[in-house]
């Protein structure tokens, strides 16, 4: 079982919070430890946000708690009324995320039997601030989370899937048989591609958060967004290609470019079998050959002396297929250059 870095940092933050509580002679270290535990988040930005919400909640909860306990007796009726008023205040201030901690602090003040409620509330504010500060510092200084590698890994996965599907399509086309919708649905499932794209966008959003606090990976979020945009375009072109296949391609027109399709098929097979080299900075896949063969296929059709013998609709469908595949491969070529 793999232990994640966030897990380790949470353990460190909690230990340091307890140590700090002892150094500052904090009577109730619970609040400092809980604050440190909660404030370790997937991003440093989220740690700041959660920490700020916790401080706001502690502050408002302490103020309302001190006012209520000073004016009303500490019984179950006024505790309930205090919670209701506190929630209304938090909602009016649009600090909904801090409601729970505010309520916890209010309850703690109500149940405090130490006598000096103002002093108790100030101590809870200090405890919370201490725990949050430790958590944010730990999350920022100890290998701050960056998501560029996860984005790049997802991009490589989705690109490999798109190229593999294009290879399957060429194999189907080369069969020179009518392709049923059922076969297309079975062989060319796009669900996995869509899932990986969504995952990539999620990681990019996390990376954007981190860069607000100057936490950078090997590639910046802007560069990753460009690459994701290009990959999404290749996915759109793949959908266009599948749409053409559903309409059917003429075996006779396909025969005109069969030689190019065979060569492209072999090259795609080579690229998809070496997935680790896809967009690698050391050994990257070369799409130039595929682009050359696609351009050759277009010329073969356009300048064929007997092209008028074929249905115009069938010729156009083949040209649209080649155009979409060429655009898709061109995008992958651009992505390769962005990696280098």
C-alpha positions in Angstrom: 0.0 0.0 0.0 1.4 3.4 -1.0 1.5 6.1 1.6 0.8 9.5 0.1 2.8 12.6 0.8 -0.3 14.4 2.2 -0.7 11.6 4.7 2.9 12.0 5.9 2.6 15.8 6.1 -0.7 15.5 8.1 1.1 13.3 10.7 4.0 15.8 10.9 1.7 18.8 11.2 -0.3 17.1 14.0 2.9 16.1 15.9 4.3 19.6 15.6 1.0 21.1 16.8 1.1 19.0 19.9 4.7 19.8 20.5 4.0 23.6 20.1 1.1 23.3 22.5 3.4 21.9 25.1 6.0 24.7 24.4 3.3 27.4 24.8 1.9 25.6 27.8 -1.6 25.4 26.1 -4.0 23.8 28.6 -6.3 22.3 25.8 -4.1 21.3 22.8 -7.2 19.7 21.1 -8.1 22.8 19.1 -4.5 23.4 17.9 -4.2 19.7 16.8 -7.6 19.6 15.1 -6.8 22.9 13.2 -3.5 21.4 12.0 -5.3 18.2 11.0 -8.0 19.9 9.0 -5.7 22.6 7.4 -3.5 20.0 5.5 -5.3 20.1 2.1 -4.5 18.8 -1.5 -3.1 22.3 -2.4 -1.4 25.1 -0.4 -4.2 27.4 -1.6 -6.8 25.2 -0.1 -4.8 25.1 3.2 -5.0 28.9 3.3 -8.7 28.8 2.5 -9.6 26.2 5.0 -7.4 27.9 7.6 -9.0 31.3 7.0 -12.5 29.8 7.3 -11.5 28.1 10.5 -10.2 31.4 12.0 -13.3 33.2 10.9 -15.5 30.5 12.4 -13.5 30.5 15.6 -13.7 34.3 15.9 -17.4 34.6 15.3 -18.2 31.6 17.4 -16.1 33.0 20.2 -17.8 36.5 20.0 -21.3 35.1 20.0 -20.5 32.6 22.7 -19.0 35.2 25.0 -21.9 37.5 24.5 -24.5 34.8 25.1 -22.8 33.3 28.2 -22.4 36.8 29.6 -26.1 37.7 29.2 -27.9 34.4 29.5 -27.5 31.3 31.7 -25.7 28.4 30.2 -28.5 26.0 29.7 -29.8 23.8 26.8 -32.4 26.4 25.7 -30.1 29.3 25.3 -27.4 27.1 23.7 -29.9 26.1 21.0 -30.9 29.8 20.5 -27.3 30.8 20.3 -26.6 28.2 17.6 -29.6 29.4 15.6 -28.4 33.1 15.8 -24.9 32.1 15.0 -25.9 30.2 11.8 -28.0 33.2 10.7 -25.1 35.5 11.2 -22.7 33.2 9.3 -25.2 32.9 6.4 -25.7 36.6 6.2 -21.9 37.1 6.1 -21.7 34.3 3.4 -19.2 32.4 5.6 -21.2 29.1 5.2 -18.0 26.9 5.2 -17.1 28.2 8.7 -20.5 27.5 10.3 -19.5 24.1 11.8 -16.3 25.3 13.5 -18.1 28.5 14.7 -20.8 26.3 16.3 -18.1 24.0 18.0 -16.4 27.0 19.5 -19.7 28.5 20.8 -20.5 25.1 22.4 -17.1 24.9 23.9 -17.5 28.3 25.5 -21.0 27.4 26.8 -19.6 24.2 28.4 -16.5 25.9 29.8 -16.6 25.9 33.6 -13.4 27.8 34.1 -15.1 31.1 34.8 -13.3 33.6 32.5 -15.0 33.1 29.2 -13.3 36.0 27.4 -9.9 34.6 28.3 -11.0 31.1 27.3 -12.2 32.5 23.9 -8.9 34.3 23.3 -7.0 31.0 24.0 -9.2 29.1 21.5 -8.3 31.8 18.8 -4.6 31.4 19.6 -4.8 27.6 19.6 -6.6 27.6 16.2 -4.1 30.1 14.7 -1.2 28.1 15.9 -2.5 24.8 14.4 -3.4 26.5 11.0 0.0 28.2 10.8 1.9 24.9 11.4 -0.2 23.1 8.7 0.2 25.8 6.1 4.0 26.1 6.6 4.3 22.3 6.5 2.2 22.0 3.3 4.2 24.9 1.7 7.8 23.9 2.7 7.7 20.1 2.5 7.4 19.3 -1.2 4.4 21.5 -2.0 1.9 19.7 -4.1 2.1 20.3 -7.8 -0.1 18.6 -10.3 1.7 19.1 -13.6 3.1 15.5 -13.6 -0.4 14.1 -13.1 -1.8 16.3 -15.9 1.0 15.2 -18.2 0.5 11.6 -17.3 -3.3 11.9 -18.1 -2.5 13.7 -21.3 -0.2 10.9 -22.4 -2.9 8.3 -21.5 -5.7 10.1 -23.4 -3.4 10.7 -26.4 -2.4 7.1 -26.5 -6.1 6.1 -26.4 -7.1 8.5 -29.2 -4.2 7.2 -31.4 -5.1 3.6 -30.6 -8.8 4.2 -31.6 -7.5 5.9 -34.8 -5.5 2.7 -35.5 -8.5 0.6 -34.9 -10.5 2.7 -37.3 -7.8 2.3 -40.1 -7.9 -1.5 -39.4 -11.7 -1.4 -39.9 -11.4 0.7 -43.1 -8.8 -1.6 -44.5 -11.1 -4.5 -44.1 -13.1 -3.1 -47.1 -16.3 -4.3 -45.5 -19.4 -2.4 -44.5 -19.0 -1.3 -40.9 -22.1 -1.7 -38.7 -23.0 0.7 -35.9 -22.8 -2.2 -33.5 -19.2 -2.9 -34.5 -18.3 0.8 -34.1 -19.9 1.0 -30.6 -18.1 -2.2 -29.5 -14.6 -1.3 -30.9 -14.5 2.4 -30.5 -15.7 3.2 -27.0 -14.9 6.9 -26.1 -16.0 6.7 -22.4 -12.5 6.2 -21.1 -11.2 9.1 -23.2 -13.8 11.4 -21.8 -13.0 10.2 -18.2 -9.3 10.9 -18.6 -10.0 14.3 -20.1 -12.1 15.3 -17.1 -9.4 14.0 -14.8 -6.8 16.1 -16.6 -9.0 19.3 -16.2 -9.4 18.6 -12.5 -5.7 18.4 -12.0 -5.1 21.6 -14.0 -7.6 23.4 -11.7 -5.6 22.3 -8.7 -2.4 23.5 -10.4 -3.9 26.9 -11.1 -4.7 27.2 -7.4 -1.1 26.4 -6.5 0.4 28.9 -8.9 -1.5 31.7 -7.1 1.0 31.0 -4.2 4.0 30.7 -6.5 4.1 26.9 -6.3 5.2 25.7 -9.7 5.9 22.4 -11.3 8.0 21.7 -14.4 5.3 23.1 -16.6 3.0 26.0 -15.8 -0.7 25.8 -15.9 -1.0 28.0 -19.0 1.2 25.6 -20.9 -0.8 22.7 -19.7 -4.1 24.4 -20.7 -2.7 24.8 -24.2 -1.9 21.1 -24.4 -5.2 20.0 -23.0 -7.0 22.3 -25.5 -5.1 20.6 -28.4 -5.9 17.2 -27.0 -9.6 18.1 -26.8 -9.4 19.2 -30.4 -8.0 15.8 -31.4 -10.9 14.2 -29.5 -13.4 16.3 -31.5 -11.7 15.3 -34.7 -11.9 11.6 -33.6 -15.7 12.1 -33.1 -15.9 13.6 -36.6 -14.1 10.6 -38.0 -16.5 8.2 -36.2 -19.4 10.2 -37.6 -18.0 9.6 -41.1 -17.6 5.9 -40.5 -21.3 5.7 -39.4 -22.2 7.1 -42.8 -19.9 4.5 -44.5 -16.8 4.8 -46.7 -16.7 3.4 -50.2 -14.4 0.4 -50.5 -13.6 1.5 -54.1 -12.4 5.0 -52.9 -10.6 3.5 -50.0 -8.6 1.3 -52.4 -7.1 4.4 -53.9 -5.3 5.2 -50.7 -4.8 1.7 -49.4 -1.0 1.9 -49.6 -0.9 5.1 -47.5 -3.3 3.6 -45.0 -1.1 0.5 -44.6 2.0 2.7 -43.9 0.1 5.0 -41.5 -1.2 1.9 -39.7 2.3 0.5 -39.2 3.5 3.8 -37.9 0.6 4.2 -35.5 1.2 0.7 -34.3 4.8 1.5 -33.5 3.8 4.7 -31.7 1.0 3.1 -29.6 3.2 0.2 -28.6 5.9 2.6 -27.3 3.5 4.6 -25.1 6.3 5.7 -22.8 8.1 7.5 -25.7 4.9 9.5 -26.5 5.9 13.2 -25.9 9.1 12.1 -24.1 11.8 14.8 -23.9 14.4 12.2 -24.6 12.8 9.9 -27.2 9.6 11.3 -28.6 7.3 10.0 -31.2 7.7 11.4 -34.7 4.4 12.2 -36.5 6.0 13.7 -39.6 5.9 10.5 -41.5 2.1 10.0 -40.9 1.5 13.6 -42.0 3.5 13.1 -45.2 1.5 9.9 -46.1 -1.8 11.7 -45.4 -0.8 14.5 -47.7 0.2 11.9 -50.3 -3.3 10.3 -49.9 -5.0 13.6 -50.5 -3.0 14.2 -53.7 -3.8 10.7 -54.9 -7.5 11.4 -54.7 -7.5 15.0 -55.9 -5.3 14.3 -58.9 -6.5 10.9 -59.9 -7.4 10.9 -63.6 -10.4 8.6 -63.1 -11.8 10.3 -60.0 -15.0 11.3 -61.8 -15.9 7.6 -62.0 -16.5 7.6 -58.3 -19.5 9.1 -56.4 -18.7 12.7 -55.4 -20.3 12.1 -52.0 -18.0 9.1 -51.4 -14.9 11.0 -52.5 -15.8 13.9 -50.2 -16.3 11.6 -47.3 -12.9 10.1 -47.8 -11.3 13.5 -48.1 -13.1 14.7 -44.9 -11.8 11.6 -43.1 -8.2 12.2 -44.2 -8.5 15.9 -43.3 -9.7 15.2 -39.8 -7.0 12.5 -39.2 -4.4 15.0 -40.6 -5.6 17.7 -38.3 -5.5 15.3 -35.3 -2.0 14.2 -36.1 -0.9 17.8 -36.6 -2.1 18.6 -33.1 -0.1 15.7 -31.7 3.0 16.9 -33.5 2.5 20.4 -31.9 2.1 18.8 -28.5 5.3 16.9 -29.0 7.1 20.2 -29.8 5.6 21.8 -26.7 7.0 19.0 -24.5 10.6 19.5 -25.9 
